[in-house]
Amino acid sequence: MEHINVGADKLKDRLKELVHEGNVRRVIVRNAEGRTLIDMPLTAGIAGAVLLPLWTAVAGIVALAKEFTIVVEREPDAVVKRDE
């Protein structure tokens, strides 16, 4: 598991990056107190309309706090792809 701390202004962008990596199995978004706000399993090949509930939920929680932790569960033995 990987923990990524982000501010509210970067939450949606960072989640989009993680989804596009393709090796993420599950995403959990927690507030600064550690309370789980979103727990979303992802599958390989997930696309557009299927992610609509995730983006709607993200838009709703951004107003709740300034700091979030994204917990990322990746596929075993997966290589992380990042655009740099």
C-alpha positions in Angstrom: 0.0 0.0 0.0 1.1 3.5 -0.8 0.0 6.6 1.1 0.0 10.0 -0.7 -0.8 13.2 1.1 -2.5 15.9 -1.1 -4.3 19.1 -0.7 -7.9 19.6 -1.7 -6.9 21.5 -4.8 -4.8 18.6 -6.1 -7.0 15.7 -5.1 -8.9 15.2 -8.3 -5.8 15.6 -10.5 -3.8 13.1 -8.5 -6.6 10.5 -8.6 -6.8 10.9 -12.3 -3.1 10.2 -12.6 -3.4 7.1 -10.5 -6.4 5.7 -12.5 -4.4 6.3 -15.8 -1.4 4.3 -14.4 -3.5 1.2 -14.9 -2.0 -0.9 -12.1 -4.1 0.5 -9.3 -6.5 -2.1 -7.8 -8.2 0.1 -5.2 -8.2 3.8 -4.1 -9.1 5.0 -0.6 -9.4 8.7 0.2 -9.2 9.7 3.9 -9.4 13.0 5.6 -6.7 14.5 7.9 -8.2 12.6 10.9 -7.9 9.3 9.1 -11.7 8.8 8.4 -12.4 7.0 5.1 -14.4 9.2 2.8 -14.2 7.1 -0.4 -13.2 3.5 -0.9 -13.4 2.6 -4.6 -12.2 -0.6 -6.1 -10.8 -0.2 -9.6 -10.4 -2.8 -12.3 -8.2 -3.0 -15.3 -9.7 -1.2 -18.3 -12.0 1.0 -16.2 -13.1 4.0 -18.2 -15.1 7.2 -18.5 -18.7 6.6 -17.4 -17.8 4.0 -14.9 -15.7 6.6 -13.1 -18.5 9.2 -12.9 -19.5 8.2 -9.4 -15.9 8.5 -8.2 -15.5 12.1 -9.7 -18.9 13.1 -8.2 -17.9 11.9 -4.8 -14.5 13.6 -5.0 -16.2 16.9 -5.9 -18.4 16.5 -2.9 -15.7 15.8 -0.4 -13.3 18.6 -1.5 -15.3 21.1 0.5 -15.0 19.0 3.7 -11.3 19.4 4.3 -8.0 20.9 3.1 -5.8 17.8 3.4 -6.4 14.3 2.3 -4.5 11.0 2.2 -4.9 8.8 -0.8 -4.2 5.1 0.0 -3.3 3.2 -3.2 -3.5 -0.6 -3.4 -1.6 -1.8 -6.6 -1.6 -5.0 -8.5 1.1 -7.4 -7.2 4.4 -7.1 -9.1 3.1 -4.2 -11.1 5.5 -1.6 -12.5 4.5 2.0 -11.8 4.2 4.1 -15.0 4.6 7.8 -14.5 4.9 10.6 -17.1 7.9 12.7 -16.1 
